[in-house]
Amino acid sequence: MSKILIRGAKVLGGEPQDVLIEGSQIAAVGTGLPDEGAEVVEAGGRVLLPGLVDLHTHLREPGREDSETVLTGTRAAASGGYTAVFAMANTFPVADTAGVVEQVYRLGQEHGYCDVQPIGAVTVGLEGRKLAELGAMHESAAGVTVFSDDGKCVDDAVIMRRALEYVKAFGGVVAQHAQEPRLTEGTQMNEGVVSAELGLGGWPAVAEESIIARDVLLAEHVGSRVHICHLSTAGSVEIIRWAKSRGIDVTAEVTPHHLLLTDELVRTYNPVYKVNPPLRTERDVLALREALADGTIDIVATDHAPHPHEDKDCEWAAAAMGMVGLETALSVVQETMVDTGLLTWAGVAERMSVKPARIGQAGGHGRPVSVGEPANLTLVDTEYRGSVDPRGFASRSRNTPYQGRELPGRVTHTWLRGKATLVDGKLT
């Protein structure tokens, strides 16, 4: 049985300790642990976290392997400190049957850089008209528990109600892309001062907020679980806060880019900043940070959305929406939440590992760094600062909004059930 001794790591940002891994589990945690027969990793005061879990990743396979594959996407995940990702359903063909979700699940098992849990589509073909095979996907080898038409909103209230009722039977959750389609036809960016000055079609905050308000009420009526994807406005925060105060079973996520970037960047007309939902205002950014800190927003999810060069290297109106995020997420969270004093590293672990694993029912992930737990871990050099260079990304795509930007923190090691997937910043 292989043995790894991580010496002098700040577990969840606390005092330095040693962590001994034997096989796939944590065998001991303490100080002065013997290193006999063990491979020693000198942590030197770096922060040790449970492996990160991303509830919102686009791996693109099957159908858009020019953007990303399960292999390249999970390598990017391991580089970013992730040991599990949830793969969105907007593939070609759509992941709306047991056969497609099992294909994605088995590709994840085959490549082994992190666990891949497919998300099933809510409706057939993401078309919003007929429920997909929710039960069959749940009963499949993939064991799907999260369902989403992400990229499109389930805008029909009757279909949404039926989906909530259906998943309630097996403890599943519907993850809603909150975007009222009639309010966002032809829109290009956040509706506000900047869109007016640039003459670009404005995407109003109410397009997101109206769907969230409807869906938390539907979840309350049905007694089911709803999760809100990539929440982006201050008004959405208030609706979620109200819903939780009523005891409604709702959870919500925020992306790293919505914690840091604003619609002022659209003045450059650089399509790398074109994303769905759009970058919002500074007021929204600050409200999102506060909500993540106080627990109104439950988790950080990347919405890793890779695109080939030609889909972004074009005029703004023709460009695809989305940004890659797996390899920079933890650095952005450190800059916006930890270095600002809004979260401790224990709080980061809660929002980027523990809670997303709990929402998605990812067994073995988001567990404490303690004896007997699976050795799903990531080691972070929090003192590091460096400029983002997408040429070094493991992702197949390079559409990052952070190119050339200095960000703090660097993941140096990732272990999946005791097996190193990243060592000294290099994939194994």
N, C-alpha and C positions, 0 to 999 in steps of 0.2 A: 504494500500500500504506500503510495507516494505521500510525502510529508513536506509541508511548506511552513516555514516560520516567518511571519511578518513581524519584524522587530521594531518597536518604538513608534507605533502608529497612534495617532489621535483618533480613537474610536468615536465617531459622531462629533468630532471636534473637541473631545474631552482631554484628559491627561494621557500622555503616551502609555501604551500598553503593548504587550506582545499577543499575537493571535496565531495559534497553531492550527493548521489545516491537515487533517489526515483523510486521505481519499476524497470523498465528496462532501465531508462535513467539517464543521469547526470542532476541534477536539479540546482546546483549552484557550482561555483568555486570562491574562495576568501579567505580572512583571517578572523578569528574570527567568522566563521559561527556557529549559534546556534545548539546544539546537541539534542534539545528537541525531544523525541520520536524516536531517531535514535540509532542504534547500532554503537558504536564508535570504529574505528580502529586507534590506535595510530601509525602513520607511523614513527615518530621519525626521519625525514629527509631521509627516504628511497626514492628511485626514483620510480615515477609512470609513466608507459608507457601505450600506447594503447595496447590491447591484441595482442600478436604476431600472425603472419600468416605464415604458412609453405607451400610453393608451391610444396614441394617434399617430401612426406611421403609414406612409404610402410606399410600399415596396414595388409597385407597378407590375410585377410578374403575377399572372400571365398577361401578355399582350403588349406591354410597353417596356420591353427589355432594353430599348435604347436609352431609357431614362434611368432605370434601376432594375436590379434583380434581387431575389431573396438573398443570394450570396453577397452581393456588393452592399446591399442595405444592412444586412446583419453584421458585416465587417465594419461599416460605419457606426453601427450601434455599439459594438464592442469598443471601438476607438473612443466613443463618447461616454463610456462607463456603464452602458446598458447591458443587462443580462436577459431581458425579456422585452419584446415589442408586440403590439397589437396591430395587425396589418389590415388596412382599410379595404373596403369591398369594391372600390371603383376601378376594377381591372377589366381586361378584355379577354375572355368573357367576364361579366360581372360575377362576383362571388355570391351568387344567390341560390346555389344548390350545394348539396352535400359533396358532390364530386369536386367542385372547384375549391371549396375550403379545405378539403382533405389534401388536394394537390399542394396548396400553399403550406399547410401544416407539415407535410412530409418533406418538402424542400427545406424547411427550417430545421427539421431533425437531421437531414442529410448533411447540411453545411456546418452546423454545430457552433457557430459563433455566438448565438444567443437563442433563447427560446422564442418561437414565433407562434403567436396565437391569432388565427384569422378572425376578423370581424365579418359577420354575415350581413348581406344587404337586407334592408327592411322590406323593400318592394322589388318585384321582378324587374330586372334591367334598370333599376334605379328610376323607374318611370313614374312612381307614385300612384299607380292605379290598382295594383293587386299585391297582396302580401306574398313575399317570397316563402321558400320552404323553411320557415323558422324552426319548426320542430325537428325536421330531418337534419338540419345543420347542427342543432344542439345534440342530437343522438349520434351524429357521425363520429369518426375517430378524432376529429378536430375539437369536439366538445364545445361548440360555440356558445358563448353566454352574452356577448355584446353584439348588438345589431345597429347598423347605421347606413344611411344613404349619403354619407358625407360627400360633399361636392354638390349635392342637391338637398333641398329641404323636403321633408315629408310634410307638404303644405296642406294636404287634405285632412281636416280634423277627424273625420270618420275613420280613415285609414290609420291615423296616428293612434286613435283610441283603441282600435282593434289590435294594433301591434302591442300596445301597453298591456292589454288584456291577455294576449297570447303569451308574452314572455313571463308574465306573472306566474304562470303555471309551473315554470321550472326555475324561477328565481333569476331570470335574465334581466337585461337592461337595454333600453333603447337610447342610443346616443344621437342626439338631434343636431343637425347643421341648421342653425336658426337663421333663416333668410327668407323673408316673405318675397316670392319671386316677382309679384306684380309691382312691388315698390323698388325693385332693383333692376328693372329692364334697362339695358343700355348704359348702366352705370360703370364708372371706371375707378373711383376712389371715394374716400369718405366725403360725405356732404358737409360743407362748411366754408369757412373763409377761403381756404386754399383752393378748393374745387371751383369756387366762384371766380377767383382771380385767374385760374388757369383755363377756365372754360371747359372743364371735364365734367361729365355726368356724375352727379353726387349720389352716394350710397348712404341713405339716412340711417341714423342709429335706430329709429323706430322699426325698421325692417327686421332687425335682430330682436329687439325688445318685445315686439308684439307676438312673435312666435314663442319666445320663452314664457311670456305671461300666459298664453293659451296652454302651453304644454305642462306647466307646473299645475295648472288647474285640472287638466285632464288626468295627470298622474295622481292628484289628490282624489279625484272622483273615482278612478279605477282602483286605487290603492296599490299602485305599481311604482316601479323605479324609472326615473328618467335622468339622463346625463346630458349636460349642455356642452357641446364642442366649442372650442376656441372662442370663449366669451370675450368681447372686445370693447364694451362701452360702460361708462359709469352708470347709466340707467339700467343696464342688464344686471350689474352688481346689486343695485337696490331691489330689483325684483327677486333675485336669488336670496338675498338677505331676508326679505319679507316671507318668501316661501318656506325657508328653513324655520323661521319663527313660528309658523303655523304647523310645523311638524311634517311638511311634505317631503317625500323621499326623493330629493333632488341632489345631484352633485354637479360640479362644473369644473371646467379646465380653462387655463390660460396658456397661451404660447409664449416662449421666450421673446419672440420679436414684438409681441404686443406689450411686453413689460419694458421695452427699451426704445423702440422706434416710433416716430410720429409721422403724420401726413405731411409735415414740412419737407420731408425727403422727396416727395413726389415732384417738387419744384425742379428737380434734376431731370425729370422725364426718363430716368433710368428704370427699365422694366424689372430690374431685380427687386424693386420695392412694390411691385404689383402683387397683391395677395388677397385671399378671400378668407375671412372678412378683411376689409382694407385696414391699413394703418390709420389709427385714430388721432385724437388731439393729445396734447400734454396733460390736460385735465383727465382724460380717460386713462392714460398710462398711470398716473398717480393713484387714481381710484382702484385700478387693477392691482397695483402693488399692495395697497392697504388691504384690499379684500383677500389677497393671497396670504398676507401676514396674519389676519385675524380669523382665517378659516372659512370665510364666506365662499371663496373659491377654494376648492379642495386640492387641486393638483396642477402641476405643470405638465403639459403634453406638447410635443414638438410640432405636430402637423408637418413633419418632414415630407416635403413635396418636391421631389426631383424632376427636373425637366432638361432635355438635351439643349445644347447651345443654341440651335436655330430657333427654338421656341421662346427664347428670351432675348436673343440678339436681333431685335427688330423694333419697329415703332411701338410705342406704348399701347395703342389701341389693339394691336394684333397679338400682343404678347400673352403667354399663358400666365395664370395666376399661381403663385406658390414659391416657397423657399425651402432649401435644405436646412436641416436644423439639428440632426442627431449629434454631430461632432462639436457643436458650439453651445448646446443648450446649458450645460452645467456652468460654463464660463459666464454666460449672460445672466444666469440666476445668481451667481456669485456677485457680479457687478451691481445688479439692480436690487438684490434682496439681502445678501450677507454683508457686503462691504458698506451698505447704507445702514446697517443695524436693524433691519426689519425682520430678519430671520437668523437663527443660529444654524449651525450645520445639522443639528438634530432636527430642526424644522425643515431643512432641505430634504433630509432623508424621509421625513414623513410625507412630504408633498411630491417627491419624485420617485419614491420606491414603495413605501408602506401603503399609502392610500390608493395609488393607481393599481397596485396588485390586488388590493381588497375589492375595489370597484369591479375589476375585470376577472376576479376569482382566479388569479394566477398562482396556483399552489407552489409553495417552495420559494416564492419571491417576496420581497418586502418584509423579510423576517429579521428579528433582532440579531445583532452580532454577539452571539452567545453560544455556549457549549451545546452541541447536538443539533444545531441549525444547519441547513444547507450552506455550503461555502460559496454563495453568490455575493461577490464583493467587488468594490472598486476603490482604488487608492488615488488620491488627488493631491497634486502639488499646488497648494493654494497660494504660495508665494510667487509663483511664476507669472510673468506678464509677457505677452508677445503679440505680434501682428498676425491676423488670420490670413493664411495663404491657402486658398482652395486647391492649389496644385498638389498639395499633400493629402487631400481628402481620400478616404477609402470609398466614399460614395461615387457612383458612376457619373453623377451630375455635379455641377460647380455653381449653381445659382444661389450663392450666399449673399445676403445683404451686408455682411461684415468684412468683405475683402479689404485688406489693408488696415482694418481697425484694430487697435490694441485692446485685448481682453485679458482678464485675469484668469488664473487657474489652468491646470492641464492634467488630464487623466493620464497616469503613468502605467497603471496595472488594472486589469479586469480579470476576475476569475468566475467561471461558470461551473458550479458544483465541483469546485476544487481544481478545475482545469484552467490553466492560464490561457486567455484569448488575446491578451495584450500585455506585453512586458517591456518596461522602459519606453513606453510610447510607441512600440512597434507591434503589429499584429503577429501572432504566432502562426 
